[in-house]
Amino acid sequence: MAEALTERVFGGEPNLSWTERGVSLALGLGIAAAGVQPRPNPLLSVLALLGGAYLALRGAPGRCPIKAALVEGGLHRQLAHRG
């Protein structure tokens, strides 16, 4: 089930450049590693782990669903069409 969800969200043609992929992967792993550190407020750790995991999952395959929705999926087209 998790594999199908990941494929549905992050599958398809890459829409990130190699630079975007590298930065996203490096930042994601760094933020996730920082989230593992003990903190007085565990919510910060959970947020860091979730944010870091998203960035790493975005960078590894080179596909960002948010960028796809904004640029490819219509917002960019709608703004350009109004212009």
DRENVOKOL-282220 format. One record per residue (C-alpha): residue in one letter; x, y negated, z negated. Coordinates in steps of 0.02 Angstrom, whole numbers. Layout:
N
{atom "A",{X,Y,Z}};
...
END
This chain:
83
{atom "M",{0,0,0}};
{atom "A",{137,-124,-46}};
{atom "E",{230,-82,114}};
{atom "A",{76,-117,219}};
{atom "L",{49,-284,132}};
{atom "T",{231,-334,156}};
{atom "E",{225,-285,339}};
{atom "R",{64,-382,365}};
{atom "V",{131,-540,282}};
{atom "F",{314,-537,334}};
{atom "G",{303,-433,493}};
{atom "G",{316,-497,669}};
{atom "E",{445,-597,762}};
{atom "P",{568,-696,656}};
{atom "N",{526,-881,647}};
{atom "L",{676,-938,543}};
{atom "S",{846,-987,608}};
{atom "W",{999,-893,545}};
{atom "T",{1041,-1042,434}};
{atom "E",{867,-1044,358}};
{atom "R",{877,-857,329}};
{atom "G",{1047,-867,244}};
{atom "V",{1000,-1013,132}};
{atom "S",{834,-934,86}};
{atom "L",{913,-767,45}};
{atom "A",{1055,-843,-57}};
{atom "L",{941,-961,-154}};
{atom "G",{813,-825,-182}};
{atom "L",{939,-704,-255}};
{atom "G",{1015,-842,-363}};
{atom "I",{847,-900,-431}};
{atom "A",{792,-721,-464}};
{atom "A",{956,-687,-556}};
{atom "A",{929,-843,-661}};
{atom "G",{755,-780,-702}};
{atom "V",{828,-625,-782}};
{atom "Q",{915,-729,-915}};
{atom "P",{826,-730,-1084}};
{atom "R",{728,-890,-1117}};
{atom "P",{618,-953,-1259}};
{atom "N",{477,-973,-1133}};
{atom "P",{453,-811,-1035}};
{atom "L",{338,-899,-911}};
{atom "L",{490,-988,-837}};
{atom "S",{576,-821,-812}};
{atom "V",{424,-748,-725}};
{atom "L",{408,-900,-612}};
{atom "A",{593,-893,-568}};
{atom "L",{581,-707,-528}};
{atom "L",{427,-731,-419}};
{atom "G",{498,-883,-329}};
{atom "G",{666,-800,-302}};
{atom "A",{587,-640,-240}};
{atom "Y",{480,-737,-116}};
{atom "L",{631,-831,-48}};
{atom "A",{732,-671,-33}};
{atom "L",{587,-581,54}};
{atom "R",{570,-730,170}};
{atom "G",{754,-735,214}};
{atom "A",{788,-550,238}};
{atom "P",{671,-519,386}};
{atom "G",{677,-700,445}};
{atom "R",{489,-719,444}};
{atom "C",{400,-851,339}};
{atom "P",{210,-838,333}};
{atom "I",{195,-1016,269}};
{atom "K",{297,-1086,412}};
{atom "A",{198,-979,533}};
{atom "A",{34,-1048,466}};
{atom "L",{93,-1228,471}};
{atom "V",{189,-1232,634}};
{atom "E",{125,-1088,739}};
{atom "G",{-48,-1066,665}};
{atom "G",{-126,-1232,693}};
{atom "L",{-80,-1375,577}};
{atom "H",{61,-1430,690}};
{atom "R",{-51,-1410,842}};
{atom "Q",{-194,-1503,760}};
{atom "L",{-82,-1650,713}};
{atom "A",{-2,-1653,886}};
{atom "H",{-173,-1643,968}};
{atom "R",{-238,-1793,869}};
{atom "G",{-83,-1895,912}};
END
